[in-house]
Amino acid sequence: MNAPVNVTPVESSHRLLNILSHGAWFLSAPILIPLVVYLVTKDDHTTVPAHAAEAFNFHLSWTIWCLLCVPLILLFGLGSLLIFLLGIAAFVLVIIAIVKAANDELYRYPLTIRFFNV
């Protein structure tokens, strides 16, 4: 017989903020929304600051990676292909993070500089 597991349920408002932080990419505010959510909730003892920090780190890192492709566009013409591939990768990774956030799991994005580490 299995013993009952004490799991603290995540409030729906916290889950919504987690999803919003990752999904800010679709709202054309990928850096601003997670930053505001993080700054407002950084002292909370919930999962929200961790999700917001991870989303902010990812979106800012990928903005930097895209800006680094600009010289490649000017010099070789390959940068536009890299930016396109980065956009496709970001789309897929954000969808994965949203699904994980909806299931109360923190997704750690690859190739991300950790500006905020929670």
C-alpha positions in Angstrom: 0.0 0.0 0.0 1.4 3.4 -1.0 1.7 6.0 1.7 0.1 9.4 0.9 2.5 11.9 -0.5 2.4 15.5 0.9 2.5 17.6 -2.2 1.7 21.3 -1.9 -0.6 22.2 -4.8 0.4 25.2 -6.8 -2.2 27.9 -6.8 -3.8 28.7 -10.2 -2.6 32.3 -10.0 1.0 31.1 -9.5 0.7 28.6 -12.4 -0.7 31.4 -14.6 2.2 33.7 -13.7 4.6 30.8 -14.5 3.0 30.3 -17.9 2.8 34.0 -18.6 6.5 34.4 -17.9 7.5 31.8 -20.4 4.8 32.7 -22.9 5.7 36.4 -23.0 7.5 35.7 -26.2 4.1 35.3 -27.9 3.0 38.7 -26.4 5.9 40.6 -28.0 7.3 41.4 -24.5 9.7 38.6 -23.9 12.1 40.5 -21.6 9.7 42.9 -20.0 7.0 40.6 -18.6 9.3 38.0 -17.0 11.4 40.9 -15.5 8.3 42.6 -14.0 7.0 39.2 -12.7 10.4 38.4 -11.2 10.8 41.8 -9.5 7.3 41.7 -8.0 7.5 38.1 -6.8 11.3 37.7 -6.0 10.6 37.6 -2.2 7.8 35.0 -2.5 8.4 31.4 -1.4 6.7 30.1 -4.5 7.9 28.8 -7.9 7.0 32.0 -9.6 10.4 33.8 -9.2 12.3 30.8 -10.5 10.1 30.5 -13.6 10.3 34.3 -14.2 14.1 34.4 -13.8 14.5 31.4 -16.1 12.3 33.0 -18.8 14.0 36.4 -18.4 17.5 34.7 -18.7 16.4 32.8 -21.8 14.8 35.7 -23.6 17.7 38.0 -22.9 20.2 35.4 -23.9 18.5 34.6 -27.2 18.2 38.3 -28.0 22.0 38.6 -27.5 22.6 35.5 -29.7 20.4 37.1 -32.5 22.3 40.4 -32.2 25.6 38.5 -32.5 24.3 37.2 -35.8 24.0 40.7 -37.3 27.7 40.9 -38.2 27.4 37.6 -40.0 24.5 38.9 -42.1 26.6 41.9 -43.1 29.8 39.9 -43.8 28.6 36.6 -45.1 24.8 36.5 -45.5 24.7 33.5 -43.2 23.3 35.4 -40.3 19.8 35.5 -41.6 19.7 31.7 -41.7 21.0 31.6 -38.2 18.5 34.1 -36.9 15.7 32.0 -38.6 17.0 28.8 -36.9 17.2 30.6 -33.6 13.6 31.8 -34.0 12.4 28.3 -34.7 14.4 26.9 -31.7 13.1 29.6 -29.5 9.5 28.9 -30.5 9.9 25.2 -29.8 11.7 25.8 -26.4 9.1 28.3 -25.3 6.3 25.7 -26.0 8.2 23.1 -24.1 8.6 25.5 -21.1 4.9 26.5 -21.2 3.9 22.8 -21.1 6.3 22.1 -18.2 5.1 25.2 -16.3 1.5 24.0 -16.7 2.6 20.7 -15.1 4.3 22.6 -12.3 7.8 21.7 -13.5 10.7 24.2 -14.0 12.3 24.0 -17.5 15.9 24.9 -17.7 16.5 26.4 -21.2 19.7 25.4 -23.1 22.3 27.9 -24.2 21.1 30.4 -21.6 23.2 32.9 -19.7 22.1 33.0 -16.1 21.7 36.7 -15.3 19.3 36.0 -12.4 20.0 32.7 -10.7 17.3 31.5 -8.4 
